[in-house]
Amino acid sequence: MSKITLIFSLVLMFCLSACMTAGEATEADRLNGLWKDENGQFFYLEEGGRLGLPRNVEASGVSWDYSDNILTLTTVKSPAVEPGSQVLMLQKRGLFSVEFLDAEGKKVKWSRSFKKVKSFEGTLFFRERMMLPPEVTVSVQLRRPDGGALVGQSIAVVSSHEELGLRVDYLKSDLKEKAVVEAAIFYGKEPLFSTPAGTEVALNERPAVLLHHAVPLQQKSVPLEGTYWRLKELNGTPAESFADQPEAHLILNEGGQATGSDGCNNFFMDWKKEDSQLTFLPGGATLRLCPNGEEQARKMLQMLPAVKSWNIRDGQLELHSADKLEALFEAVEM
């Protein structure tokens, strides 16, 4: 047998094997994977019916279903709207492409993409003592850490009785080692918790992303005592929060004792008030070592003894020393 004949025989055997394997697969099985339409939009049809839309800035994928030559794609555009469906009728299938007709009779062509899809997974948590409604909508956006370009998003209704997990599909070529996560929890149209700013995460981990109450009590009459005051600014610098560490806050309890956290350690001390005058007395704190926020924690504990007066304006607590505004806190519901 000549070398050319041998090569031809091997190629023929490969093609026959591929055809037999394809024959065993269902039409739905052959749709699994990543596709790209003529507008450059990606569709990730995962086995089991989950739909991902990497790079899509307008919608999040929910699910897909294929039956009787009809492909149904379910997507959602925002947490405040109901999911919608797109129906495509299969017309022609090629080796690496498929053609459909949409509901208006227009031709839609998809080509198989060989880019690698990855999924970023993690959890969401908050520190406020609040119970969530039985079902909430979790919205998550994944962005590049450099320019902030959106590479993937997810909008999903979840049970609040379970762990608030997140999962976002993205193209491996879009991200390297890190990304920025923006997340929020909604009940209907109302945001309950959110990340005030993007949180940078490592893609090789399953991080827990801290959310803050999304509705500060700026439109209500807020008492000085018994309110959870979250640090917003310290000496004119925006406050920082860190994963796996408490957020910096202050609670002025009735009876003259103050408790809170400097963002690392919990502290306690006595306080006295007379009209607009406010004084913090020496107290104590835990001795935990934290990987982040050491300078902010030190400055917060140094700031409190310098406080001379207070004022509440638009749901925010101002603490003043003799000559300047030392710190700004915002009220959040507990």
Order of alpha helices (4+ residues) and beta strands (2+ residues): alpha-alpha-beta-beta-beta-beta-beta-beta-beta-beta-beta-beta-beta-beta-beta-beta-beta-beta-beta-beta-beta-beta-beta-beta-beta-alpha-beta-beta-beta
